Amino acid sequence: MKIKNTVLYFSVLIAFSCELEKTIDLNLPAQEKQLVAEAYLEKNKPFRLLLTETDSYFDTLRFPFVENASITLSGPAGTDTLKMDPFLDITGLRFYNYSGNIIPETDGQYRLKINSNGRVLEGITQFLPPPRLDSAEIQYNPESDSAARFLFWIQDYPGGSNFYRIMLNEDSLTGPNVLEFTFTDTGLDGTLFPVGTSYRFSKKKQYILRLFHIEQQYYQYLRALSSADRANGNPFAQPSTIKSPMTGKGYGIFTSLNYIEQVLKP
């Protein structure tokens, strides 16, 4: 009798579960496609830009590159018009579809203007002074001679908020990215302060350190991207909005890159 009741219970449960499945048709409104730009200024390097456009979440997978856009970069040395020129940056692991002239050593304000079929997107940036790395210490775990950590001593610029980014690659700049984070000098204005890691680096490897002095707009953009990445696909996470410093029909980042580079061998 007990077996018969158990079989009956599972039969009812399966029948009930089948009734829970129902196909629902949603009439989603058409979304206006917006421009998405990613562009970085580096002195003595050609200016390059990736220009794409947004797609609906349920659209067919494609590469939404934008072609035949009118793009100008205005700076202290004049105005440059970018051309379509696909380029894969192996070191930075980025792809670009527009290129311009080499950025001179001249400091000053730069303005980027993008126009694609009436959609205009603009951004402004300028070069910051390079970061000041006083020293990079290597410390070994007393409980494991093969594990090491790094302690970076940074001399902050006084008289205002500063924002930094640290990146570590294993063996070379094209090697795995083993550390990446951003931080600000809140409460540390003008001081020499340390930034440390945990004991998780091998004595058998070498590491390439890049310390960036970044604009506040880039700092906020990176943090927004990180929050959006954590929220994507997580039904329990708070929705995250990308904080774009660019204005117009779209969003993205246009900023300068100024960093120092150093090889570390534990």
N, C-alpha and C positions, 0 to 999 in steps of 0.2 A: 504493500500500500504506500509506503514511504517513497519507493522508486517511482510509482505512478504519479504521485503528487509533485515530485521534483521535475519530471518530464513535462507535466502540465504547466508548471511555473515557467520553465524556460521557453515553452511554446508561446505562452501569453506574452512574455517579455520580448521575444523576437518580433511577434506580430505588432506589438505596441511601438517598438523601435522603428519599424518600417514606416509607420504613420508619421514619424517625426521628420522624414525627409520630404522636402517640398522645393520645387524649382520656382524662383522668383525672378521676374524680369524687371530690371531697373532702367528707367529712362534717364541716363545721365546727360546733363547739358554739355554742349560742345565747349571745350576750353580754348581760349585764345592762346596761340603759341607765342611764347615769349623768348627773347634772346637770353643766352647764357654765355658769359665771357669769362675767360681765365687768362690773365696776362701779367707778366712779371718783368720789371726793369732790372737789368744788371749792367753795370758799367763795363765797357769794352766788349760787350756781347751783342749780337743781333737781337732786336726786339721781336718777340714772337707771341702769337695769340691763338688760343683755341676758341672758336665761335661755333656754338651749337644752338639748338632751340628746344624748348620743352615739349614733351609728349604726354598724353594722357597715360595714367597708370595701366590702363587695359589696352593701350594701342599695341599693334604688332611691333615686335622687336626690330629696331633698325638703328643705323648710325645717323643721328639727326644733325649732321654737319650743315652749316649755312654757307652757301656759295654766293659769289658775286656781290658781297657786301662792300659798302664804301667805308673805309676805316682810315682815320688820320690820327697821328700822334704829334701833338704840338709841345715844344719844349724850348729851353734856352737857345738851342742851336737852330731852331726853325721848325717847319712842319714836314712830316714824313707821311707818305701815303703807303699803306701796307698792300701787299699783293698776295694772292693765293699761292702758297708754297708749302705743301705738306712736309712735316719734319718730325722725326721721332728722336726725342732727347733720351739717349740711353742712360746718361748719368742721373738725370732728374726723374726718369721713368714717366715722362709726359709726352703727349702727342699734340702738335700744333698744326693748324691749317692756314695760318697767315704769317708772313714775315715782313720785317722792315729793316731799316739801316742799323748799323752798330751804334749803341748808346755811348755818347762821349763821356769824358770825366766830369763835365760841367754839372754843378749842382743847380738846383732851381726847381720850379714847379713844372710838372708834366700833365697834359690833359689828353685823354683818349676819347674819341667820338666815333661811334659805330652807327651806321644807318643801313638798314636792310628792309627794303620795300616800305619805307615810312616808319618803321620801328627804330627809334633812336635810343641808344644806351650810352651813357657817359660816365667817366670816372676821372678823379684827380689824385695825384700822388707826388711825393718828393723824396729825395734820398735823405736818410738819417745818418748821423755819424756812426762809424763802425762800433760794434760792441767791444768792451775792454775785458779780456780774460786775464786776470792776474796770474793764475796758476791752475794746474789740473793735477790733483793728488791721486795716487793709486794706493788703496788700502786693501790688505788681505784678511780674509776671514780666519780668525784664530782657531776655529773648529774645522776648517777645510782649507788646506794650503793651496788648492787648485782654484778657489773662487776669489774673485776680487770685486771691489766696487770703486767708483770714481767720486771725487769731491771737487767740484768746480768753484773756484773763487772768482767772483765777478765784481768789478769796480763799476758801480752805478753812476750815471750822470745825474748831477744835482739839479734842483730847480724845476721839477715837473715829473709827470708820470712817464715811466718807461716800460716797454713790453719786450719780452724775450722769447726765443724759441730755441730749444736744444734738440739736435738730431744726432744719433750715433748709428753708423753703418758698420757691419762686420766685414773685415778684410779690405773692402774697397767701397767707393761711392755707389757702385752697382751691386754691392753685396746686400744681404738682408738688413732691413731697417730694424734694429733691436731696441731702440729707444727714441721716443718723440714726445715732447710735451711743451706747453707754453706756460708762462708765468709773468707776473708783474712785480714791480718794486714797491708795492704798497707797504708803508712803514719802514722802508729801507732807503729812502731818498739820499742819494749821494754817498752811500756807505759801501764798504767792501763786505760782501755777504757770500755765504756758501750755498751751493745747490748740490745735493748728494743723491746717489743711487743706492740700491740694495746690493747685496753680495750675490750677483748672478752672472758675472762675466768670467770667461775662461782665460787662464794664463797662456793657453796655446793659440790664442787668436790676437789679431790686432784690430783696432777700432778707429774709425775716422769720425772725429768730432767736428760738428758745425754749430757754432753759436751765432744766432741771428739777433740783431736789434731791429724789431719790427714796429710798424705803425699800429696804433690802437685799432684802426679799422680792420687790419689783417688779423690781429689778436681776436677780436670779436667774431670775425668770419670763421676762423679755425675752430673756435669753441662751439659756434652754432652748428658747423658741419659735424663735429664730434657728437653733439647732442642728437642731431637728426639721424645719424648713423645708428646710435643706440636705440632710438625710438622706432626705427623702421622695422616693421614686422613684429613688433612687440605690442600686443593689445593692452598691456597693463602700463605702458609708458605714456608719459604726457606728450602730446604732439609738440613738435619743435619747428620753429620758423627760422629759415636762413636769414641772418642779418647781413644784408648786402650793402656795401658802401656805395655801390653804383646806382645811378638814378636813370629813370626812363622806363622803356618797355622791356623789362627783364631784370636780371640780377647777375651777380658774379663778383670777381675780385680783380682789381687793378692796383698793384702795389710795387714798391721797390724792394729788392733783396740786397741786404748788406750784411755780410757775415765774415767770420774768421774760421779757418780750418786748421785742424791739428791732428796728427797721428798719435794714438795712444797704444802702448804695448805693456800690458800688465806683467 
